[in-house]
Amino acid sequence: MAVDDDAIRKNPFRFNLSELLPNDQVDRLALTKAQQESYLDFISTHGTGVYYDDIVILLETGMRVSELYGLTINDVDLFSQRVYVRRQLCRTADAPYFICPPKTENGIRTIPLSSKASQTFRHALANRAKPKVEMMVDGYSGFLFLDSYGRPKVAMHLENYMRQMRKKYQKLYGGSLPPITPHVLRHTFCTNMQQAGIDPKSLQYLMGHSDPEITMSLYTHSDYDFVERTFRKVLGI
């Protein structure tokens, strides 16, 4: 602006900032199909079962974990096979429960459900505990996912559970299990959709991103096997 207004002759900042600052961006992990199946099988076999539905739904919808736990019963439409994402349920040390809007304006969205997601939501609804008193948070009640005390689950619950399951896996099998988190499940969903051929704008909508660059550069992942299959498909070989 200073150059345009003739306040200065040359722009002293005409250089790439990346040339001065190191790239400390951490690569996001996406699970392969084999890893997804293996992980779900392990959770089903060795887990307590109270978080299995949560994990499957995150893998099948790409929701943020706080969006998942912000869902109420009325947000799930099994007849039309869709779920309405309208809010996040959050928690801090100072405020145990509070409602906040999705991370961006685009976060308010409707996600179509796969048959597996519909089946899992149906199971979650059928097995939802019936508390004596429905807890209300900022005017909302009827949260779908409740803990053993009948209170809404929050992100910390699932994150702790997934850490415990990773330790159990290592104790039983001795191998190294990737550090799977709720966000890894979200990243995996995005990558699955991209590799299935969904167009970028639709994927941006499903993820609730305000910028398509975020969707394509940070939340998708390709490996050689996928690139080779795509390459041969394009060439018809």
PyMOL commands that set and color helices and strands:
alter all, ss='L'
color gray80, all
select helices_A, chain A and resi 17-19+33-46+52-61+65-68+73-75+105-107+115-126+155-173+182-196+200-207+212-218+224-235
alter helices_A, ss='H'
color red, helices_A
select strands_A, chain A and resi 76-77+82-85+88-90+98-100+109-112
alter strands_A, ss='S'
color yellow, strands_A
deselect
rebuild
show_as cartoon
